[in-house]
């Protein structure tokens, strides 16, 4: 099933939110299952990029076609790092560990999720996800930190 993540596009003058298509397995019945399906899809995409990453990206000639234009460079410079999207660490992410971490973070209130603009409840709350729905994830980490 294909759903869309709303992802913030970096930039100081044109900060926009763009939908990014993500393919998840099955039809999740609860918020916890939705988190698990989306995390597993993201981990699989990361592992695929890491597996296709060269051993030494500094001398790999195949990456010469990945030239950034001025707009991309300025957008990435505002985030603090200009990169070509190369994964420099070839280690594979553990999907089970990532799912457990994401579920714990959701329970702790580190992030909130909205499906088509409606807030989702706790992990056991039933959810009805349809093809083409839009999922927004809002990190609340700016509100977390030292109390004193």
Secondary structure, DSSP 8 states (H G I E B T S, - for coil): -EEEEEEEE--SS--EEEEEEEE-SS---BHHHHHHHHHHHHHHHHHHHHHTS-S-TTT-GGGGG----HHHHHHHHHHT----S--S------HHHHHHHHHHHHHHTSEEEEETTEE--STTSB----TT-EEEEEE-GGG-S---
